Amino acid sequence: MPAQKGKELLLQVDDGVGGYATVGGFKTNDFAINGQTIDVTTKDSNGFKEYLDGGINVSIQTNATGIFMDDAQFEKVHAAALVGSHLDCRITIPDFMTFTGPFVVTSLSLDGNDEAAVGYNIALESAGAIVTAVI
């Protein structure tokens, strides 16, 4: 797979009509898959840590910073942050894979100064089963 443009790593939110629309104004974003192991160490483990084979709790996290744009998708993220509801999101890694499913907003902040546009920071974490699809 050749190198990809960072601007093509997308965060999209369900548009309510059967598709997904990109949250506008992104400047940077990142994506991480985390696996939390399940410890099954006992006194019989001879002093070695043991983990359940095939037993991990997987979570996906994404963070984004951008220029605030009053678009419908940002409004959905903002509303979900206020009430803690799940968003149906799609994260696209260009020419590789999509990750689609429920996410919860773990952080949303706005910032600004007199020399720049109002900016935002969004952090999301998976909140259920995520479906992957090869592009």
N, C-alpha and C positions, 0 to 999 in steps of 0.2 A: 504494500500500500504506500503510495507516495505521500509526502508531507501534505498536511491540510492547513487551510487558512483558519486561524483562531476565530475569526468572525463568523465562521460557519457552525461553531458549536452553539446550538440553539436551545433555549428554554421556551416551550410552548404550553399554553393552557387551553383546555377544552373551550371551544368557541360557542358551545350551546346548540350548534346546528349540525353536529356529526363530524366536525373536523377540529383542528388545532390551529391557534393563531399565536404568533411570536409576541412575547412581551417586549415592547419597544424600548429603544434608547440604550441598549447594552453597550458597554465599553469593554468590560472584561467579565469573564465567568469561568468557573472551574467545576469539576465533576469528580467524585470519588466513590468507589465501591469499597465498603468496609465489611469485614467478617469478624464477628465476635465468637471466639471459641467457647465450647462448653466443657468446663473443667470436671473431670471424673476422678481426680486424684484421691486415693485413699491411703491408709496406713500400710496397705499391702503393695504400694507402688515403689517400694525400695528407695524412697527419697527422690524419685523422678516425677515430674509433672506429667499427667496423662490427660488427654483430651478425647472427647467422643469422636470416633471416626465418622466423618461425613456430617457431623453435627455442628453447624455454625449458624449464627443468626446474621443474615446479610442485611445491610442497610445501604442506601444510596443517598449521597448528599450532593447538593449543588449550591454554589454561591454566585451571585452576580452583582456587579456594580454598573451603574449607568447614569445617564442624564434623564431626569424626570420628564416623562411625557404623559399627559393626561389621556391615556388610551384605555380602551375597555378591558384589556387584559391586565394592565397594572391595577385597575380598579378591582378586578376579581381577586388579585393577590392581596391587596390592601384589605378588602372585606374579609377574606379568609383569615388574615392575621389578627383582625380584631375579635373574631369569635372562635378561632381555633378549629375551623372546619377544614376538611380535606379538599385539596384541589386535584382534579384529574389533569395530570401533566404529561408532557412528552419531552424527553431530552434527546436531542439528535447529535450524534457524533458523525460528521460528514463522511460519506463513502464507507461507513463501517456498520453502525448499529443505532437503533432507537431503543429507548427505555420508557415504557408507558405505564402509568398507574397512579395510585393515590399518593400525594405528598402533603405534608403539613408545613406551614410557614413557621420556622423556628426563630426568625429574626427579620425585621423590616425597619430600616431607618432612612431618614431623609437628611441631607446635609446641604449646606450652602454657604457661600461667602460673597462679598461684594464684587469679586472679580471673575465669577464663574456661574454657570447655570446651576440650578438646584439638582443635586444628585441623589441617588438612592443606593442602598445595599440590601440585598435579599438573600436569605439563607433558607433552604428547603431540605427536608429529610423525608425519605420514603415512609409511608404510613400503612403499608400493606404489600401484597404481592405485586411485583413489577414484571411486566411482560416485555421480553426482548425480541427484536426482529432485526435480522441482517438486512442491510440496504443493498 
